[in-house]
């Protein structure tokens, strides 16, 4: 199994930047993909960005050109650099990992970190 811990959230003014971190532990060698999701009040959780074990990245249209997902394998850490933040980015951000164990896929989630963007 995999354990995930997010950090780096906070309060920032519109146009500012934040960098989120997610530290993974456990059976990390089995992780085939990781990503960031977010959930705003009254809305369902949505995908923000993903990165595979081959370093292929994907972004939601709403964050393209502003957010960058990356991974540091030596530190077992994934990052989300968020620039040009907008009030619409306000949400709880969750770290996700997909683990391939045998023939089964498992999803793991962190506890979430709050990002609030003021106007």
MONORRA-V872423 format. One record per backbone hydrogen bond with DSSP energy under -1.0 kcal/mol. CO is the residue of the C=O (numbers start at 1). NH is the residue of the N-H. If there is no record, write none. Layout:
BEGIN
co: <CO CO>
nh: <NH NH>
END
This chain:
BEGIN
co: <1 3 5 7 10 12 13 16 18 20 21 22 23 25 26 27 28 30 32 33 34 35 36 36 37 38 39 40 46 48 49 50 51 52 56 58 60 63 63 66 68 70 72 76 77 78 79 80 81 82 85 86 87 91 92 93 94 95 96 97 98 98 99 101 104 106 108 113 115 116 118>
nh: <27 25 23 21 116 118 16 85 82 80 7 78 5 3 28 30 31 100 53 98 51 96 48 49 94 46 92 43 38 60 36 58 34 55 52 50 63 66 67 83 81 79 77 24 72 22 70 20 68 18 15 89 90 115 39 113 37 110 35 108 32 33 106 104 101 99 97 93 91 12 14>
END
